[in-house]
Amino acid sequence: MHSDRHNPVLGISYALATSLVASTAAASAKYLSGSLSPWFIVWCQYGLCTLLTLPWVLRQGMDGLRSRRLGLHLVRSLGGWLGFTTYYLALPFIALADASVLRSAAPLWVPLIVFVWFREKVPAVRWIALLSGFVGVLLILRPDTGSINPGHLLGMFAGIGLAISMATTRALSTSEPATRVLFYYFFISFIASSPMGIAHFSPVSAAQWPALLYVGLSIFLTMVLYNRAYSLAPTSLVAPLGYVAVPAAALIDWLIWDHLPDHWMLAGCTLIILSGIFAVTLRGRGQGDH
C-alpha cells in the first residue's frame, strides 16, 4: 500500500467537499449575474487569484517565473479562461444543472484533444465511452428542435475549455512546479479578462461582496480540497465523485430557482456521467490507479 493512499474515507470527504464548493460557487456566480456582468465577475475572480499568488512571486523572484514552456502556459491559461468565461456567460441563460453537466463533460473531450494535439493513442474501448458521452451532450443541446439555446453552446465550450486546461496541465506537470503553473494561469487569464471586465465594470454593493469574494476564492478552495482528495485515495475512487457537482447543482436549481430538469436533460446527464465514470475508471486500471 502506498503511504499517500492511506485514508480513502477522508479522501472521499475531500472530493465531496470539492464538488460542494464548485456547485455553490457556480450558484453564487448565477446569483450575481442577475446584477453584475459575467465578464466583470470572471475578471474579479482572476484578479483576486493573481493577488493571492503574489507572495509566492515575491519569495521566488524572477527565477521562479522562468520557463521554457511559455507557449504551453499560454494555451493552458487561455483554455482555463475560456472554460470559466463561457461557463459564467451561460449561467444567465440556462439552468445551473445544464451548465454544470456540460462543463462536467470535459473529461470526455480530453482524450480527443490529446489524440489530435499530442498524438496519443486512445484505446478502442474508451472511444465507446466517449461516443456515448457525446450523445449525451447532443441530447442536452437538442439540435432536432431547429434551434439551439446559445447558453447550451456556451456550456459545451466551457467543457472544451476545461478539457484543454486539463490536457495541457498534465503536459506541464512533467517539468513545471504547480505554483508556477497557477501563477501564469491566473495572471494570463486576468489579462485576457481585463478588456471586457473593464468595459462591463459596475459598482459592487455591500450585499454582493461576500458572493463575489467566494466565487473568486473558490478556485483556491477547490484546488486545495482536490489535491488533498487525490493524496488520500486512488484516482479511480476520487475522480468519479466530481460528477456529484451535477446533482448538487440540480438541487440548488430546484431550491433557489424552482427549476426541474426535463427528460432530455436527465437522459443526457445520465449518459455523460456514466461515460465519464467509465472512462476514468478504465484509465485508473490501465495506469495502475496512480
Buried (B, 14 or more C-beta within 10 A) or exposed (E): EEEEBEEBEBBBBBBBBBBBBBBBBBBBBBBBBEEBBBBBBBBBBBBBBBEBBEEBBEEBEEEBBEBEBEEBBBBBBBBBBBBBBBBBBBBBBBBBBBBBBBBBBBBBBBBBBBBEEEEEEBEEEBBBBBEBBBBBBBBBBBEEEEEBBEBBBBBBBBBBBBBBBBBBBEBBEEEBBEBBBBBBBBBBBBEBBBEBBEEBBEEBEEEBEEBBBBBBBBBBBBBBBBEBBBBBBBBBBBBBBBBBBBBBBBBBBBEEBEBEBEEBBBBBBBBBBBBBBBBBBBBBEEEEBE
